[in-house]
Amino acid sequence: MLKKLFNIYRFLFPKSKVIFNDLQRIYPISTMFGFDRGTPIDRYYIENFLSANSKFITGKVLEIGDNIYTLKYGNKNVKSEVLGFDKTSPNVTIIGDLTKMETLPNKEIDCFICTQTYNFIYDVKKAIKGSYYILKEKGTLLGTVSGISQISRYDMDKWGDYWRFTDKSIRILLEEAGFKNINVYPMGNVLASIAFLQGVVIEDMPKKQLLNKHDKDYQLTICFTAIK
């Protein structure tokens, strides 16, 4: 539904051309991460990461809120599950809270796709332990978190926007939760970070390949695989 609304918005209000050398702007081009203009920069990294690790998206696969990435990148025989606080979304099949293990299935999930979620959970340590709890032995957590980002006003007002991560902090959190086989991929550079903060989108970028050069001092999005 939200995607349809953004598509209508884009049709009614065509985007203006971005001037990349304008450094005196104090208000962003978009306050919605660019969703109202096209594809946000962080989605480029998230989707490339999931595509590269699609071999793990098999068996019983869990997402939060919807199953868009399961359907897009998963094996055709996956059994899709969706976690939610309640049945507000018709896609929800499991009602639970990552910070409350008693509400979660134990050792039932082969792959948990958890993108851009831990930033919005105050008790993030419990949430990652909950992620470990639901996975089968050898199950895989495919996750992403924000390193550099504006505040998500929607999330802040609804339940909170608490954390920004580094490759080191997310690795330690995963290790403390019990994960052993961990790979962490910090993605982004100064151009990508400025573009994302401004609400510039992929469709605005004159040379999309510039996003592929990663600088560990400008960690826009941090992606990781962690196997139980």
C-alpha positions, 0 to 999 in steps of 0.5 A: 500500500505504501509503495502504491502511495509513493508511486502516485506521489511521484507521478503527481510531483515529478522530481527535479534534477539534482545538482550534485555540487550544491553544498550550501543546502541546509534542507534535504532533497527528500525527508523520506530517505528518497522513497518519494523520488525513487530507490533509496541509496541504502536499498542498493546495498541491501538488495545487492547483498541479498542477491549475492547470498540468495543461496541461504534463502531456502527452507523455512524463511522468516521476515518481519512485517512482509515477505518481499525479499523472501519472494524476490530472492528466495528459492522457489520452494521456500516456506515463507513466514512473517513475524509481527507484533500483531495481525495488523498486517495480513501477511503476518503468520507468527505473532511475537517479539524478538526481545521476548523469547517466550513469544518466539518459535524455537529452532524452527527457521532455516533463514531469517532475513532481518533488514534495517530492524535492529536500529529500532529496538532498544534492547538490541542485545535481546533482539539478536539473541532472539534471532539466534533462538529461532534459527535451526542449527546451521540456520542463517541470519541475513541482516542489515543495519544502518551506520550513517542515516537520518532519523526515521521520523515514522519509527521514532514517533511510533516505537523509537529510533535508537542505534547506529552501528559499525562493523565492529559493534554488530560483530561483537553483538552477534558473537555475544548472542552465540553466532560463530560463523560471522561475515560482516560487510560495511558498505558505502563511501562519502559520496553514498553517505551524502547522497543518502542523507540528502534523499538522493536516489539511485535514479539520480546517480550519474554513475551508479558504479561509484557506489561500489567503492567502499570506504570503511570510514563511511559505513552507510549500511552494514550487511552481515551473514551469521550462521548458528 
